[in-house]
Amino acid sequence: MAYHFTKVAIKIGSNVLTRKDGTLDITRMSGLVDQMAELHRAGVELVLISSGAVASGRSELKVSRKLDCVEQRQLYSAVGQAKLINRYYELFREHGITVGQVLTTKESFGTRRHYLNQRNCMRVMLENGVIPIVNENDTISVTELMFTDNDELSGLIASMMGVQALIILSNVDGVYNGPLSSPDTTVIRTVEPDKDLSDYIQTEKSGFGRGGMLTKSTIARKVAAEGITVMIANGKKDHILTDLLQNPEEVVCTRFLPAAESVSSLKKWIAHSEGFTKGEIHLSKQAVEAVKGEKAVSILPVGVTSIKGDFEKDDLVSVMDEKGEQIGLGRISIDAEQALQMIGKHGQKPLVHYDYLYLESF
């Protein structure tokens, strides 16, 4: 059977894998594994990003004292992750497929070295027919450095692994053009590059997850801007994965069309490293216009109006416009002390070379 994509990242949300009481929905989980096994046999490379550990652990335990939110997350995820991966292992083994667990933290993506190390690990797994199952390591993640939720993690993994498509499975059909209570509300089927959906997004978060549709759509737009098709669909529908990869135009879902030009691996890492910037470079209006123009332009000291932060050479910095709003991220070529001395000067080397500059498309 022919499928539209040969390398896909699939993110399954907590609300897809759990029942209302927080227990694992084994029937749903088994059905999704059956579909992934079918895709795997057809030669489609899969990377699975799976939520459900915290919700799964919560249903297993009766705690003897009141726990704070960090203690709850650590305890439930430690128990629930073991239960979750064991269930995946058994279900995939019935199809003769081996899976491997990849637990990560946001800090693990903070340096290019760690980023490439994780990518190499999963590449080796795929080359040997092993499906990586990725989740955030909630037992050791520090609250202020956690992913917003696994939607953010899935976007980073999709970008890192160079997949052709990212499928985000939720418990709704996609992004709606109005409140679900309205009879006129319908699913937005196609999102062109650079289209803003903020007027349509509901801000409610999912029952067992940390994020909501706002996070999903924001991540989807960023990943699509890097040349990857993104589909937000209902994971509780039968045959949803195989249907999406066979006839994505016919499935009721929200499909974010990819930008025409793909982004380099290095720029993809920079794009998803916003939480690790060490400073800011503020540009003049003229410099912003030049940088955002059709021609590739590096950031030169002459166009810089101010610099904030104590960064070292090769650190990541935020690139700000004349209004103080972030327009991109880049890897700085010198330290903060040297950069301060070069502000506004002509004839100097770039502070951020174009090859190490990622500009946001929204």
C-alpha positions as CSV (number, residue, x, y, z in Angstrom):
1,M,0.0,0.0,0.0
2,A,1.3,3.4,-1.0
3,Y,1.8,6.2,1.6
4,H,2.4,9.8,1.1
5,F,5.4,10.0,3.5
6,T,8.2,7.6,4.3
7,K,9.5,9.2,7.5
8,V,7.0,10.4,10.1
9,A,7.0,11.6,13.7
10,I,3.8,10.7,15.6
11,K,2.8,12.4,18.9
12,I,0.1,10.8,20.9
13,G,-1.5,12.9,23.6
14,S,-2.5,11.9,27.1
15,N,-6.2,12.4,26.4
16,V,-5.9,9.8,23.5
17,L,-4.3,7.2,25.7
18,T,-6.2,7.5,28.9
19,R,-9.8,7.1,30.0
20,K,-11.7,9.6,32.1
21,D,-10.5,7.9,35.3
22,G,-6.9,8.2,34.2
23,T,-6.3,4.5,33.5
24,L,-4.7,3.5,30.2
25,D,-7.1,2.9,27.4
26,I,-5.5,-0.4,26.2
27,T,-8.0,-0.9,23.4
28,R,-7.1,2.5,21.9
29,M,-3.4,2.0,22.5
30,S,-3.5,-1.4,20.8
31,G,-5.4,0.0,17.8
32,L,-2.8,2.7,17.3
33,V,0.1,0.2,17.6
34,D,-1.6,-2.0,15.0
35,Q,-1.6,1.0,12.6
36,M,2.0,1.9,13.3
37,A,3.0,-1.7,12.7
38,E,1.3,-1.6,9.4
39,L,3.1,1.5,8.4
40,H,6.4,0.0,9.7
41,R,6.0,-3.1,7.6
42,A,5.3,-0.8,4.5
43,G,8.7,0.8,5.0
44,V,7.7,4.0,6.8
45,E,10.2,5.1,9.4
46,L,8.5,6.1,12.6
47,V,9.4,8.1,15.7
48,L,6.8,8.0,18.4
49,I,6.5,10.7,21.0
50,S,4.1,9.4,23.6
51,S,2.4,11.2,26.6
52,G,0.5,9.3,29.2
53,A,3.2,8.4,31.8
54,V,1.9,10.8,34.5
55,A,-1.7,10.0,33.9
56,S,-0.9,6.3,33.9
57,G,1.1,6.5,37.2
58,R,-1.7,8.5,38.9
59,S,-4.1,5.7,38.3
60,E,-1.8,3.2,40.0
61,L,-1.1,4.9,43.3
62,K,-2.8,6.0,46.4
63,V,-0.5,8.4,48.1
64,S,-0.3,8.6,51.9
65,R,0.2,12.3,52.2
66,K,-0.6,15.4,50.1
67,L,2.1,16.0,47.5
68,D,3.1,19.2,45.8
69,C,2.9,19.4,42.0
70,V,6.6,18.6,41.5
71,E,6.4,15.6,43.8
72,Q,3.3,14.3,42.1
73,R,4.8,14.6,38.6
74,Q,8.0,12.9,39.7
75,L,6.3,10.0,41.5
76,Y,3.5,9.4,38.9
77,S,5.8,9.6,35.9
78,A,8.4,7.2,37.5
79,V,5.7,4.6,38.0
80,G,3.7,5.4,34.9
81,Q,6.6,5.5,32.4
82,A,7.5,1.9,33.3
83,K,4.0,0.8,32.9
84,L,3.6,2.7,29.6
85,I,6.8,1.5,27.9
86,N,6.1,-2.0,29.0
87,R,2.7,-2.0,27.4
88,Y,4.2,-0.6,24.1
89,Y,6.9,-3.2,24.2
90,E,4.4,-6.0,24.5
91,L,2.0,-4.7,21.9
92,F,4.7,-4.1,19.3
93,R,6.3,-7.4,20.0
94,E,3.1,-9.1,18.9
95,H,3.9,-7.7,15.5
96,G,7.6,-8.7,15.6
97,I,8.7,-5.1,16.0
98,T,11.3,-3.9,18.5
99,V,10.9,-0.6,20.3
100,G,13.4,1.5,22.3
101,Q,12.8,4.0,25.1
102,V,14.3,7.5,24.8
103,L,13.8,9.7,27.9
104,T,15.0,13.3,27.5
105,T,14.9,16.7,29.1
106,K,14.9,20.2,27.6
107,E,18.4,20.8,28.9
108,S,19.6,17.9,26.7
109,F,18.9,20.1,23.7
110,G,20.7,23.1,25.0
111,T,24.0,22.4,23.3
112,R,24.7,21.4,19.8
113,R,26.8,18.4,21.0
114,H,24.0,17.0,23.1
115,Y,21.5,17.7,20.3
116,L,23.6,15.7,17.8
117,N,24.2,12.9,20.3
118,Q,20.4,12.3,20.7
119,R,19.9,12.5,16.9
120,N,22.6,10.0,16.3
121,C,21.1,7.6,18.9
122,M,17.7,7.6,17.2
123,R,19.2,7.4,13.8
124,V,21.0,4.2,14.8
125,M,17.7,2.8,16.2
126,L,15.9,3.5,12.9
127,E,18.6,2.0,10.8
128,N,18.3,-1.2,12.8
129,G,14.5,-1.3,12.5
130,V,13.8,-0.1,16.1
131,I,11.0,2.4,16.7
132,P,12.1,5.1,19.2
133,I,9.5,5.9,21.8
134,V,10.3,9.4,23.2
135,N,9.0,11.1,26.3
136,E,10.2,13.8,28.6
137,N,12.0,12.5,31.7
138,D,9.6,14.1,34.2
139,T,11.3,12.5,37.2
140,I,14.4,14.8,36.8
141,S,13.1,17.7,34.7
142,V,13.4,21.1,36.5
143,T,10.1,23.0,36.3
144,E,11.4,26.1,34.8
145,L,13.3,24.1,32.1
146,M,10.5,21.7,31.2
147,F,8.9,21.5,27.8
148,T,5.6,23.3,27.6
149,D,4.3,19.8,27.0
150,N,5.0,16.9,24.6
151,D,3.7,19.0,21.7
152,E,6.8,21.1,22.0
153,L,9.0,18.0,22.4
154,S,7.4,16.5,19.3
155,G,8.2,19.6,17.2
156,L,11.8,19.5,18.3
157,I,12.1,15.7,17.6
158,A,10.4,16.1,14.1
159,S,12.8,18.9,13.3
160,M,15.9,17.1,14.6
161,M,15.1,13.8,12.8
162,G,14.3,15.5,9.5
163,V,10.9,13.8,9.1
164,Q,8.6,14.6,6.2
165,A,5.5,14.9,8.4
166,L,4.6,15.3,12.1
167,I,1.2,13.9,13.2
168,I,-0.2,15.3,16.5
169,L,-3.0,13.2,17.8
170,S,-5.4,14.8,20.2
171,N,-9.0,14.1,21.3
172,V,-10.5,16.6,18.8
173,D,-10.4,16.7,15.0
174,G,-8.1,19.7,14.7
175,V,-8.2,23.5,15.1
176,Y,-11.7,24.9,14.9
177,N,-12.8,28.3,13.5
178,G,-14.9,29.0,16.6
179,P,-16.2,27.7,19.9
180,L,-17.2,24.0,19.9
181,S,-20.5,25.0,21.4
182,S,-21.5,26.9,18.3
183,P,-23.3,24.8,15.6
184,D,-21.6,26.8,12.8
185,T,-18.1,25.9,14.0
186,T,-16.0,23.7,11.7
187,V,-12.5,22.4,11.5
188,I,-9.9,24.5,9.7
189,R,-8.8,22.0,7.1
190,T,-5.7,23.7,5.6
191,V,-3.3,26.3,7.0
192,E,-1.1,28.1,4.5
193,P,2.5,29.0,5.6
194,D,2.5,32.2,7.7
195,K,-1.2,32.2,8.4
196,D,-2.1,33.4,11.9
197,L,-4.7,31.3,13.7
198,S,-4.6,33.2,17.1
199,D,-8.1,34.6,16.6
200,Y,-9.5,31.0,16.4
201,I,-7.6,29.2,19.2
202,Q,-9.3,28.3,22.4
203,T,-7.0,28.6,25.4
204,E,-8.4,25.7,27.5
205,K,-5.9,23.0,28.3
206,S,-6.4,19.3,28.0
207,G,-7.6,17.2,30.9
208,F,-4.5,15.1,31.6
209,G,-2.0,17.1,29.6
210,R,0.0,20.3,30.3
211,G,-0.8,22.0,27.0
212,G,-3.7,22.9,24.7
213,M,-4.5,23.8,21.1
214,L,-2.6,27.1,21.3
215,T,0.6,25.2,22.0
216,K,-0.2,22.7,19.3
217,S,-0.8,25.3,16.6
218,T,2.2,27.4,17.6
219,I,4.5,24.4,17.3
220,A,2.8,23.3,14.1
221,R,3.4,26.6,12.5
222,K,7.1,26.7,13.5
223,V,7.7,23.1,12.2
224,A,5.8,23.8,9.0
225,A,8.0,26.8,8.4
226,E,10.9,24.5,8.5
227,G,9.5,22.5,5.5
228,I,7.6,19.7,7.4
229,T,3.9,18.9,6.9
230,V,2.1,19.0,10.3
231,M,-1.3,17.4,10.9
232,I,-3.4,17.8,14.0
233,A,-6.1,15.0,14.1
234,N,-8.3,13.0,16.4
235,G,-6.4,10.0,17.8
236,K,-9.7,8.4,19.0
237,K,-10.8,7.8,15.4
238,D,-10.3,4.3,14.0
239,H,-7.6,4.0,11.3
240,I,-6.6,7.6,11.8
241,L,-2.9,7.1,11.1
242,T,-3.2,5.0,8.0
243,D,-5.9,7.2,6.7
244,L,-3.8,10.3,7.2
245,L,-0.8,8.9,5.4
246,Q,-2.9,7.5,2.5
247,N,-5.3,10.4,1.8
248,P,-4.5,13.3,4.1
249,E,-6.7,15.7,2.1
250,E,-9.8,13.5,2.7
251,V,-9.4,13.2,6.5
252,V,-11.1,15.7,8.8
253,C,-8.0,17.3,10.4
254,T,-6.0,20.5,10.4
255,R,-3.1,20.3,8.0
256,F,-0.3,22.8,8.1
257,L,1.3,23.1,4.7
258,P,5.1,23.2,4.7
259,A,7.2,26.1,3.5
260,A,8.6,25.7,0.1
261,E,12.2,25.9,1.3
262,S,13.5,23.6,4.0
263,V,15.8,24.8,6.8
264,S,19.3,23.5,7.5
265,S,19.9,21.1,10.4
266,L,21.9,23.8,12.3
267,K,19.1,26.4,11.9
268,K,16.5,23.9,13.0
269,W,18.5,23.4,16.3
270,I,18.7,27.2,16.7
271,A,15.0,27.6,16.0
272,H,14.0,25.3,18.9
273,S,16.6,26.6,21.4
274,E,14.8,29.8,22.5
275,G,15.0,28.7,26.2
276,F,18.7,28.7,26.1
277,T,19.6,32.1,24.9
278,K,22.2,34.0,26.9
279,G,21.5,37.6,25.7
280,E,19.9,39.9,23.3
281,I,21.0,41.9,20.2
282,H,18.8,44.9,19.4
283,L,18.7,46.1,15.8
284,S,17.9,49.4,14.2
285,K,14.8,49.6,11.9
286,Q,17.1,49.7,8.8
287,A,19.0,46.6,10.0
288,V,15.7,44.7,10.6
289,E,14.5,45.6,7.1
290,A,17.8,44.3,5.7
291,V,17.8,41.1,7.7
292,K,14.2,40.4,6.8
293,G,14.7,41.1,3.1
294,E,14.8,38.6,0.3
295,K,18.6,38.5,0.2
296,A,20.5,36.6,2.8
297,V,22.1,39.1,5.2
298,S,24.3,38.6,8.3
299,I,23.9,40.8,11.4
300,L,26.7,43.5,11.3
301,P,27.7,45.7,14.3
302,V,26.7,48.8,12.3
303,G,23.0,47.8,12.5
304,V,23.1,47.0,16.3
305,T,21.7,49.6,18.7
306,S,22.2,47.8,22.0
307,I,23.3,44.5,23.5
308,K,22.1,42.8,26.7
309,G,23.3,39.8,28.6
310,D,26.7,38.2,29.5
311,F,27.3,35.8,26.7
312,E,30.3,33.9,25.4
313,K,31.4,33.2,21.8
314,D,29.1,30.6,20.1
315,D,26.3,31.2,22.7
316,L,22.7,31.6,21.4
317,V,21.2,35.1,21.5
318,S,17.8,36.6,20.8
319,V,17.6,39.0,17.9
320,M,15.3,41.9,18.7
321,D,13.7,44.6,16.5
322,E,13.6,48.3,17.2
323,K,10.4,47.8,19.2
324,G,12.1,45.2,21.5
325,E,10.2,42.3,20.0
326,Q,12.0,39.1,19.1
327,I,12.4,38.3,15.4
328,G,14.8,35.5,15.6
329,L,17.7,33.6,17.2
330,G,21.3,33.3,16.3
331,R,24.7,32.0,17.4
332,I,27.0,34.9,18.3
333,S,30.6,35.0,16.9
334,I,32.2,36.9,19.8
335,D,31.6,37.4,23.5
336,A,29.5,40.2,25.1
337,E,32.4,42.4,26.0
338,Q,33.8,42.5,22.5
339,A,30.3,43.0,21.0
340,L,29.7,46.0,23.2
341,Q,32.8,47.7,21.8
342,M,31.7,47.1,18.2
343,I,28.1,48.5,18.4
344,G,27.4,50.8,15.4
345,K,30.8,50.5,13.8
346,H,31.4,50.0,10.1
347,G,33.7,47.5,8.4
348,Q,33.5,44.9,11.1
349,K,32.9,41.1,10.9
350,P,29.3,39.8,11.4
351,L,28.1,39.4,15.0
352,V,25.8,36.7,13.7
353,H,26.5,35.1,10.3
354,Y,23.5,34.3,8.2
355,D,24.3,30.5,8.3
356,Y,23.8,30.7,12.1
357,L,20.7,33.0,12.0
358,Y,17.1,31.7,12.3
359,L,14.4,34.3,11.6
360,E,10.9,33.7,12.8
361,S,8.2,33.7,10.1
362,F,5.5,34.9,12.5
